[in-house]
Amino acid sequence: MKKYIDILDGREKEVIVGRFGLDLKKEKTQREIAKELGISRSYVSRIEKRALMKMFHEFYRAEKEKRKKAKGK
């Protein structure tokens, strides 16, 4: 999980860590994060969606690469 979080920019990281409690604290709502960052809840939603898609695409790319290497052996 850590290697996928590291591809995010600072704000994306803040949103994902807060939303899913990855800092070992309580999970936060989009509204709570919006208030902390001084942005709208809908903008937090867009940042969260973009960050999750970035992480998914990086995961997918890495898995595809692993399968490719495994076939080549």
Backbone torsions as a table, in degrees:
resi	resn	phi	psi	omega
1	MET	NA	-41.0	-176.8
2	LYS	-57.7	-42.6	-177.2
3	LYS	-66.6	-25.5	178.0
4	TYR	-81.7	-31.6	176.6
5	ILE	-66.9	-34.9	-176.4
6	ASP	-66.7	-15.1	177.6
7	ILE	-82.1	-11.0	-177.6
8	LEU	-81.6	152.5	173.6
9	ASP	-79.2	175.1	-173.2
10	GLY	-56.4	-47.9	-178.0
11	ARG	-68.1	-41.5	177.8
12	GLU	-60.5	-43.3	179.7
13	LYS	-60.8	-45.8	178.9
14	GLU	-56.9	-45.2	-178.0
15	VAL	-65.3	-48.4	-177.4
16	ILE	-65.7	-44.8	179.3
17	VAL	-60.9	-44.5	179.4
18	GLY	-67.0	-44.9	-177.4
19	ARG	-62.3	-40.5	-174.0
20	PHE	-105.5	7.9	176.5
21	GLY	63.5	34.3	-176.1
22	LEU	-74.0	-8.7	175.8
23	ASP	-93.9	19.6	180.0
24	LEU	64.0	22.9	174.5
25	LYS	-110.8	177.8	179.8
26	LYS	-64.6	141.8	175.2
27	GLU	-62.9	144.5	-178.8
28	LYS	-111.3	154.8	175.5
29	THR	-81.8	163.7	176.0
30	GLN	-60.6	-36.9	180.0
31	ARG	-63.2	-42.2	178.5
32	GLU	-63.5	-43.8	-180.0
33	ILE	-65.4	-41.3	178.9
34	ALA	-58.9	-43.1	-179.8
35	LYS	-64.3	-43.3	179.8
36	GLU	-62.3	-41.1	-175.7
37	LEU	-89.6	-9.1	179.7
38	GLY	70.9	34.9	178.9
39	ILE	-129.6	172.8	-179.0
40	SER	-77.8	158.1	178.1
41	ARG	-63.5	-37.8	-179.3
42	SER	-66.2	-33.2	177.1
43	TYR	-69.0	-38.2	175.2
44	VAL	-59.8	-42.2	178.9
45	SER	-59.6	-44.5	179.5
46	ARG	-65.3	-41.8	178.3
47	ILE	-62.4	-44.7	180.0
48	GLU	-60.1	-47.2	-179.6
49	LYS	-60.9	-46.2	179.9
50	ARG	-61.4	-43.1	-178.3
51	ALA	-65.4	-43.5	179.2
52	LEU	-64.2	-37.5	177.5
53	MET	-66.8	-40.3	177.3
54	LYS	-60.4	-45.0	-179.5
55	MET	-64.9	-42.2	179.2
56	PHE	-62.3	-45.9	-178.9
57	HIS	-64.1	-38.1	177.5
58	GLU	-66.3	-42.5	177.1
59	PHE	-60.8	-48.0	-178.8
60	TYR	-60.1	-44.4	179.1
61	ARG	-61.1	-43.7	-179.5
62	ALA	-65.3	-40.9	179.0
63	GLU	-66.3	-40.0	178.5
64	LYS	-61.9	-42.3	179.0
65	GLU	-63.9	-40.9	178.9
66	LYS	-61.9	-45.2	179.9
67	ARG	-63.6	-38.6	179.2
68	LYS	-62.9	-43.3	179.0
69	LYS	-66.5	-40.3	-179.0
70	ALA	-64.5	-38.0	178.4
71	LYS	-67.9	-34.2	-177.2
72	GLY	-72.1	-15.2	-178.1
73	LYS	-79.0	NA	NA
